[in-house]
Amino acid sequence: MSSAKTVLQTIGLEQNLEKAEQLQHVFSRPTNNLEHFIGVVVDIPIKDFLQNIIVLTKLIHLAPEEWIKNYLCEITKSSSKKGSLLQRLILRACIPYLKDLQNRPCDASDFADLPEKAESVLKFVMSLLSREQDTEQIKAVVLEAIPSLLILIIEHQDTCMWTSKTSLALSKEALNKVKDILAVSSNEELLQYKISNDQHSSILVHILKHLSEKLKRESWMCYPTLKAVYQWSLLHTKFPNMSEVYPKFLPTALLFTDDHVLENKILGVSCLYHIMQNTSREELRWYGQADVIYEALKHQMYTREAKLIDVLHPTLLYILSVVEKDPQYCTDPKGLQRVPTKYDAIFHTILTDAYGEQNLTQRIALTGHLTPFVEKLGLLTLRHSNLLFKVIEEYLEAYDGKRRSAKPQILRLLKSVITAVWPRMSQYVDFILKILVELLIDISAKDNYDSELVHSIEELSTQCLILLKHVNLEHVEKQLQNMLKLDVPETCRHTLSDALQLSMC
């Protein structure tokens, strides 16, 4: 081993070595095999690592076929083992444990030399995998390097503080190379590739084992890049493969969701949504896991951040379909009347948060996913009619912007309400007519609204008026005719006239 170390130091000093003949004395000595060189670089001090990995890559380029073949043959004969030298070498380029991050967010200074390390190690791996050798031998090298190699590749898939243009390009090239060698066509198929004959020895299982050792409640924030590895692995695991591994994904997603940092909350909720969409509802109910997810998501409703709300509300609606019966069939013990459900509780909470909200971004976020709730509740939406119509009226009356407005969204909500509760809609017809006409008069002041927004509001208002005609044709037509006799703006008159003449199929 000392001989190999001396050789690396000597070659590092002799920068003009560019020909294989100049290194013949190195390759001819039995002790100077590639395994020994990798072992030296694995244990070398951090300050010398970068230079020595560059030298090692040079050796790969200049080495005779026999020298490379001997290394490949040794790997092929032995089974891929935990803690192999090749894996340890690759892990030295991965982001290490950063204890300081328990009390502060990370910044670029935490990763000063990591892009260069990743570039050098990826170049070394690509040099090794690019030598023309037996397919099975090259495949054995890849499996020997997994999962460390894939973890390093994933860390450099997207632009971050620890990446560079070169590391991003090399990681994509390395990923394609690995998939070619293993003869897989997609990232999902790559994760499911079996390292051995054991059915539970997929690459994904090995990555999850690595993640489970690091992403614990007291330490996960100290491994900033492993969030990206976790997310990448999760998003490239879909039904039916998710069913076998979702219990290993779930705890980490809940950890992210429960964090105080908004970015982590959004990541956690998004991951939970992906897990649920790719796992059967029955499996989610096992051991009360669905209830745990529901409580974790419900707790996030106290956070009033638009970016979180946008991912939270669809996820809540989905988990409700797992933990709760269809609200149409939730009855009292005697089966005489339908009782309130978790759907009602969540819907009421969202409406309460929306009512009186002045921030436009939060208005749009809070009301953006109410329509699916209305469609799910159907006629039972009437339980919330007082608060619901207060929100609709408030949002349609208030001026909230020339170009960006919550009004089109609220009009879509109104359409869904009219459709869902049409058997009981007659009592609200005059109220809806009033707020719609007031809205049409309001937007007739062209200077206050962008033309595209005006067009959208007029079109949606027309659709709402036509739906009202289906509720009570004679009454609505009579009211529209009376309004046309009044002195209303021309644009408003045009919309009312269209609604009077048109019908929806």
C-alpha positions in Angstrom: 0.0 0.0 0.0 2.9 2.3 0.8 4.3 1.7 -2.7 1.0 2.7 -4.3 1.0 5.8 -2.2 4.5 6.8 -3.2 3.6 6.2 -6.9 0.6 8.6 -6.6 2.7 11.3 -5.0 5.4 10.9 -7.7 3.0 11.1 -10.6 1.3 14.1 -9.0 4.6 15.9 -9.0 5.5 14.9 -12.6 2.9 16.8 -14.5 4.4 16.0 -17.9 3.5 12.3 -17.8 1.2 11.9 -20.8 2.2 8.6 -22.3 1.6 5.0 -21.1 5.3 4.2 -21.8 6.3 6.6 -19.1 4.2 4.7 -16.6 5.1 1.2 -17.7 7.1 0.6 -14.5 4.1 1.5 -12.5 1.6 -0.8 -14.2 4.1 -3.8 -14.3 4.5 -4.0 -10.5 1.9 -6.5 -8.9 1.5 -4.3 -5.8 0.4 -1.3 -7.9 -3.0 -2.7 -8.9 -6.0 -0.4 -9.2 -7.6 -1.7 -5.9 -4.5 -0.5 -4.0 -4.5 2.9 -5.6 -8.2 3.3 -4.8 -7.5 2.3 -1.2 -4.8 5.0 -0.9 -7.1 7.7 -2.2 -9.9 6.6 0.1 -7.8 7.1 3.2 -5.8 10.2 2.0 -6.2 13.5 3.9 -8.9 15.9 2.6 -6.3 18.4 1.4 -4.7 15.9 -0.9 -7.8 14.1 -2.1 -8.5 16.3 -5.1 -5.0 16.0 -6.5 -4.8 12.3 -6.0 -8.2 11.5 -7.6 -7.0 13.5 -10.7 -3.9 11.4 -10.8 -5.9 8.2 -10.5 -8.1 9.3 -13.4 -4.9 9.9 -15.4 -3.8 6.3 -14.6 -7.2 5.0 -15.9 -6.7 6.8 -19.2 -3.1 5.6 -19.7 -3.3 2.1 -18.2 -3.0 -1.0 -20.5 -6.0 -3.1 -21.0 -4.6 -5.9 -18.9 -4.2 -3.7 -15.9 -7.8 -2.6 -16.0 -9.0 -6.1 -16.8 -7.3 -7.5 -13.6 -9.3 -5.1 -11.5 -12.6 -5.8 -13.3 -12.0 -9.6 -12.9 -11.5 -9.2 -9.2 -14.8 -7.3 -8.8 -16.6 -9.8 -11.0 -15.4 -12.7 -8.8 -16.4 -11.1 -5.6 -20.0 -10.2 -4.6 -20.8 -6.5 -4.1 -20.1 -5.8 -0.5 -21.0 -3.1 2.0 -18.2 -0.6 2.4 -16.3 -1.5 -0.7 -13.4 0.8 -1.5 -15.0 2.1 -4.7 -18.2 3.1 -2.7 -16.1 4.7 0.0 -14.1 6.7 -2.6 -17.3 8.0 -4.2 -18.9 8.9 -0.8 -15.9 11.2 -0.2 -17.3 13.5 -2.9 -20.8 13.4 -1.4 -21.9 16.2 1.0 -20.8 15.3 4.5 -22.5 15.7 7.9 -22.6 19.4 8.7 -23.3 19.7 12.5 -23.7 23.5 12.4 -26.9 23.2 10.3 -28.8 22.2 13.4 -29.0 25.9 14.3 -28.8 27.7 11.0 -29.6 27.4 7.3 -26.8 26.3 5.0 -25.0 28.7 2.6 -22.5 28.5 -0.2 -19.5 28.6 2.1 -20.5 25.2 3.5 -19.8 23.6 0.2 -16.7 25.5 -1.0 -14.7 22.6 -2.5 -17.5 20.1 -3.0 -18.3 20.9 -6.7 -14.6 20.2 -7.6 -14.6 16.9 -5.6 -17.8 15.7 -7.4 -16.4 16.7 -10.8 -13.2 14.8 -10.2 -14.8 11.6 -8.8 -17.4 11.6 -11.6 -14.7 12.0 -14.2 -12.8 9.1 -12.5 -15.9 6.9 -12.6 -16.7 7.8 -16.2 -13.1 7.0 -17.2 -13.4 3.6 -15.6 -16.8 2.8 -17.1 -15.8 4.0 -20.5 -13.0 1.5 -21.0 -14.0 -1.1 -23.6 -14.3 -4.3 -21.6 -16.6 -7.2 -21.1 -20.2 -6.1 -20.5 -20.7 -8.2 -17.4 -17.4 -6.9 -16.0 -18.5 -3.3 -16.5 -21.9 -4.1 -15.0 -20.1 -5.6 -12.0 -18.3 -2.3 -11.5 -21.5 -0.3 -11.5 -23.1 -2.6 -9.0 -20.0 -2.4 -6.8 -20.4 1.4 -6.9 -24.1 1.4 -6.1 -25.7 3.0 -4.2 -23.0 5.6 -3.5 -22.6 6.4 -7.2 -26.3 7.0 -7.7 -26.5 9.2 -4.6 -23.6 11.3 -5.9 -25.3 11.6 -9.3 -28.6 12.6 -7.7 -27.0 15.3 -5.6 -25.9 16.9 -8.8 -29.0 16.6 -10.9 -30.3 20.1 -10.2 -28.7 23.4 -9.6 -27.9 24.0 -6.0 -25.2 25.6 -3.8 -23.0 22.5 -4.0 -23.2 22.1 -7.8 -21.4 23.6 -10.8 -22.1 23.6 -14.5 -19.5 20.8 -14.9 -20.8 18.7 -12.1 -24.4 19.0 -13.4 -23.3 17.9 -16.9 -21.1 15.1 -15.6 -23.9 13.7 -13.4 -26.4 13.6 -16.2 -23.8 11.9 -18.4 -23.0 9.4 -15.6 -26.7 8.6 -15.1 -27.2 7.9 -18.8 -24.0 5.7 -18.8 -25.2 3.7 -15.8 -28.6 3.1 -17.4 -27.0 2.0 -20.6 -24.7 -0.4 -18.8 -27.6 -1.9 -16.8 -29.8 -1.9 -19.9 -32.7 0.1 -18.3 -34.7 2.8 -20.0 -36.0 4.9 -17.2 -35.0 6.2 -13.7 -37.8 4.2 -12.2 -36.6 1.0 -13.8 -33.1 1.8 -12.6 -34.2 2.1 -9.0 -35.9 -1.3 -9.2 -32.9 -3.0 -10.6 -31.9 -6.0 -8.5 -28.3 -6.0 -7.3 -28.5 -9.7 -6.4 -31.0 -12.5 -6.7 -32.7 -11.5 -3.5 -36.0 -9.9 -4.4 -35.5 -7.2 -1.7 -32.1 -6.2 -3.0 -33.0 -3.5 -5.4 -31.0 -0.3 -5.8 -33.8 1.6 -4.2 -33.8 -0.5 -1.1 -30.0 0.1 -0.7 -30.6 3.9 -1.1 -33.4 3.8 1.4 -31.2 2.0 3.9 -28.5 4.7 3.5 -31.2 7.5 3.9 -32.7 5.8 7.0 -29.4 5.9 8.7 -29.0 9.7 8.1 -32.5 11.2 7.9 -33.4 10.9 11.5 -35.3 13.5 13.6 -32.2 14.7 15.4 -29.9 14.8 12.4 -31.6 15.0 9.0 -31.2 18.8 8.7 -27.4 18.3 8.8 -27.5 16.4 5.5 -28.8 19.1 3.1 -28.3 17.1 -0.1 -30.0 14.0 1.1 -33.4 15.8 0.9 -32.8 15.9 -2.9 -31.8 12.3 -3.0 -34.9 11.3 -1.0 -37.2 13.4 -3.2 -35.7 12.1 -6.5 -35.9 8.5 -5.3 -39.5 9.0 -4.2 -40.7 10.7 -7.4 -39.2 8.0 -9.5 -41.0 5.3 -7.5 -44.6 4.8 -8.6 -47.5 2.3 -8.3 -47.2 -0.7 -7.9 -43.5 -0.5 -6.8 -44.4 2.1 -4.1 -46.5 -0.4 -2.2 -43.5 -2.4 -1.1 -41.5 0.6 0.2 -43.8 3.4 1.2 -43.5 2.6 4.9 -39.8 3.5 4.5 -40.6 6.7 2.7 -43.4 7.8 5.0 -41.5 8.8 8.2 -39.1 11.1 6.4 -42.0 12.8 4.6 -43.7 13.4 7.9 -40.4 14.8 9.4 -40.2 17.3 6.6 -43.9 18.3 6.9 -43.5 18.9 10.7 -40.4 21.2 10.2 -40.6 25.0 10.9 -39.0 25.9 7.6 -41.6 26.6 4.9 -39.5 25.0 2.1 -39.3 21.8 4.1 -43.1 21.8 4.8 -43.9 22.2 1.1 -41.5 19.4 0.3 -43.0 17.1 3.0 -46.6 17.7 1.9 -45.7 17.2 -1.8 -44.0 13.9 -0.9 -47.0 12.7 1.1 -49.2 13.5 -1.9 -47.0 11.4 -4.2 -47.0 8.5 -1.7 -50.8 8.5 -1.4 -51.3 8.7 -5.1 -49.1 5.7 -5.7 -50.4 3.5 -2.9 -53.8 1.9 -2.5 -56.2 3.4 0.0 -56.4 0.1 1.8 -52.7 -0.1 2.3 -52.6 3.5 3.7 -55.2 2.5 6.3 -53.1 -0.3 7.6 -51.8 0.3 11.2 -53.5 3.7 11.3 -51.0 5.3 8.9 -53.6 7.3 7.0 -54.9 8.8 10.3 -51.3 9.9 11.1 -51.0 11.5 7.7 -54.3 13.3 8.1 -53.4 14.7 11.5 -50.0 15.9 10.2 -51.7 17.7 7.3 -54.5 19.1 9.3 -51.9 20.7 11.7 -50.4 22.6 8.7 -53.7 24.5 8.2 -52.5 26.9 10.9 -49.7 28.1 8.5 -51.0 30.9 6.4 -48.5 30.7 3.5 -49.9 30.7 0.0 -47.1 28.4 -1.4 -47.9 25.8 1.3 -51.7 26.2 0.9 -51.4 25.4 -2.8 -50.0 22.0 -2.1 -51.8 21.3 1.2 -55.4 21.6 0.2 -55.3 19.0 -2.7 -53.4 16.7 -0.4 -55.9 17.1 2.4 -58.8 16.4 0.0 -57.0 13.2 -1.1 -56.4 11.9 2.4 -60.0 12.6 3.4 -61.0 10.1 0.8 -58.9 7.6 2.7 -59.8 8.3 6.3 -63.5 9.2 5.7 -66.4 7.7 4.0 -68.1 9.5 1.1 -70.0 12.3 2.8 -73.1 11.3 0.9 -73.2 8.0 2.8 -72.3 9.2 6.3 -75.4 8.8 8.3 -76.4 8.6 12.0 -76.6 5.2 13.7 -80.3 4.9 12.6 -79.4 5.8 9.1 -82.1 8.6 9.1 -80.0 11.6 8.3 -76.5 12.4 7.0 -74.1 13.7 9.6 -71.2 16.2 9.3 -67.8 14.6 8.5 -64.1 15.6 8.3 -64.9 17.0 4.9 -67.2 19.5 6.5 -64.6 20.4 9.2 -61.9 21.1 6.7 -64.2 22.9 4.3 -65.4 25.1 7.1 -61.9 25.9 8.2 -60.8 27.0 4.7 -63.9 29.2 4.4 -63.3 30.8 7.8 -59.7 31.5 6.8 -60.8 32.9 3.5 -63.5 35.2 5.0 -62.1 38.7 5.6 -58.6 37.9 4.1 -57.1 41.0 2.5 -54.0 39.6 0.9 -54.6 38.8 -2.7 -52.1 35.9 -2.9 -53.6 34.2 0.1 -57.1 34.9 -1.2 -56.3 33.1 -4.4 -54.6 30.2 -2.6 -57.4 29.7 0.0 -60.2 29.7 -2.6 -58.2 27.9 -5.3 -59.2 24.4 -4.2 -62.7 24.9 -2.9 -64.4 23.7 -6.0 -63.3 20.0 -5.6 -64.6 20.2 -2.0 -68.0 21.4 -3.3 -68.1 18.7 -5.9 -67.4 16.1 -3.2 -70.0 17.5 -0.7 -72.6 18.0 -3.4 -75.9 19.0 -1.9 -74.4 18.9 1.6 -72.6 22.1 0.6 -75.7 23.8 1.9 -74.5 23.2 5.5 -72.0 26.0 4.8 -74.2 28.2 2.6 -74.1 31.3 4.9 -70.3 31.5 5.2 -69.8 30.3 1.6 -72.0 33.0 0.0 -70.4 35.6 2.3 -67.0 34.7 0.9 -68.3 34.7 -2.7 -70.0 38.1 -2.2 -67.0 39.6 -0.5 -64.5 38.5 -3.1 -66.7 39.6 -6.0 -67.4 43.0 -4.5 -63.8 43.9 -3.6 -61.4 45.4 -6.1 -58.3 43.2 -5.9 -56.2 44.2 -8.9 -56.2 45.2 -12.6 -54.6 42.0 -14.0 -54.4 39.5 -11.2 -57.6 38.8 -9.4 -59.4 36.1 -7.4 -62.7 36.9 -9.2 -62.5 34.3 -12.1 -61.7 31.7 -9.5 -64.7 32.7 -7.4 -67.0 32.6 -10.4 -65.8 29.0 -11.1 -66.6 28.2 -7.5 -70.0 29.8 -7.9 -70.7 27.6 -11.0 -69.8 24.5 -9.0 -72.1 25.6 -6.1 -75.1 26.2 -8.4 -74.5 22.8 -10.1 -74.1 20.9 -6.8 -77.1 22.3 -4.9 -79.4 23.2 -7.8 -82.5 21.4 -6.2 -82.3 24.0 -3.3 -80.9 26.9 -5.2 -84.1 28.8 -5.8 -83.8 30.7 -2.5 -80.4 32.1 -3.6 -81.3 33.1 -7.1 -82.0 36.8 -6.5 -79.0 37.1 -4.3 -76.7 35.6 -7.0 -78.3 37.8 -9.7 -77.6 40.9 -7.6 -73.9 40.2 -7.0 -73.4 39.2 -10.6 -75.0 42.3 -12.0 -73.0 44.5 -9.6 -69.8 42.8 -10.7 -70.6 43.3 -14.4 -71.3 47.0 -13.7 -68.1 47.3 -11.8 -65.9 45.8 -14.5 -67.5 48.1 -17.1 -65.0 50.7 -16.0 -62.4 49.6 -18.4 -59.5 51.6 -16.9 -59.8 49.5 -13.7 -59.3 46.1 -15.2 -57.2 44.5 -17.9 -59.1 43.5 -21.0 -58.2 39.8 -20.7 -59.5 39.8 -17.1 -62.7 41.5 -18.1 -63.3 39.0 -20.9 -62.8 36.1 -18.5 -65.2 37.6 -15.9 -67.8 38.3 -18.5 -67.6 34.8 -19.9 -67.8 33.1 -16.4 -70.6 35.4 -15.3 -72.6 34.5 -18.4 -72.2 30.8 -17.6 -73.4 31.4 -14.0 -76.5 33.3 -15.3 -77.3 30.5 -17.7 -77.0 27.9 -14.9 -79.4 30.0 -12.9 -81.9 29.8 -15.7 -81.9 26.0 -15.3 -82.8 26.5 -11.6 -85.8 28.8 -12.3 -86.2 29.7 -15.9 -89.2 32.0 -15.8 -88.1 34.0 -12.8 -84.5 34.5 -14.1 -85.5 35.4 -17.6 -88.0 38.0 -16.2 -85.4 39.5 -13.9 -82.9 39.7 -16.8 -85.4 41.4 -19.0 -86.2 43.9 -16.3 -82.5 44.7 -15.8 -82.1 45.3 -19.6 -84.7 48.0 -19.3 -82.5 49.9 -16.8 -79.7 52.3 -17.5 -76.8 49.8 -17.2 -73.4 50.1 -19.0 -73.3 48.7 -22.5 -70.9 45.9 -21.7 -73.1 44.8 -18.8 -76.2 44.9 -21.1 -74.4 42.8 -23.7 -73.5 40.1 -21.1 -77.1 40.0 -19.7 -78.5 39.8 -23.3 -76.2 36.8 -24.1 -77.3 35.1 -20.9 -80.9 35.6 -21.8 -80.5 34.1 -25.3 -78.0 31.3 -24.7 -78.3 28.0 -22.9 -75.8 25.4 -21.8 -75.9 22.0 -23.2 
